[in-house]
Amino acid sequence: MNRQKKLQQLFKEKAKKASAKLAPKKPKYISKADRAKLAAEAAAEPVETRES
């Protein structure tokens, strides 16, 4: 493998990793405290149901 090909391969790998980081597949992490706060807010809101 010549030098030029090695460099191109390295640049391609770095670009692939950078694009993967910009468009992650998994959802953003929500801390346990934030999850508890969101659950408390959801429980505090009155649930309105329309019955016909």
N, C-alpha and C positions, 0 to 999 in steps of 0.2 A: 504494500500500500504506500503510495507516495505521499509526500508532505501535503500537497494541495488537497488530496482526497481526504486525508485525516482532518484537516482544518474544516473543510466543508461539512464533514460528518459531525464534528463538534458543534459547529454553528447550528446545524439542523437540530441536534439534540437539545441545545439550549433554547432554541425557538419553540420547540415542541413543549418543553417543560414550562416555559413562560406562558404560552397560550393555554395550557392545561390549568395553570394557576389562575388565570383571568376568568376562565369559564369552568368553575368547579361543578362536579356532578352531584355532590352531596349537599344537603341544606346547611345553612349557616348555623353554627353552634349557639345554643341558648343555654345560659347557665341555669343551675338548679334553682337559685334564688329568683331569677327572672321567670322561670316556668311556674314557680309557686305564686309569684305576684300575678301573673296572667291568669292562673287558675282562680285565685281569690277574686280578681276583678270580674271574671266570667260568672262566678257564683254570686257575686254581689248584685249583678244586674238582674232586674226582674224579667222573668221570661213571660212574654206576652203571646198568647195563642188565641187565634180567632176560631170560635166554635160556631158553626152554622146550624 
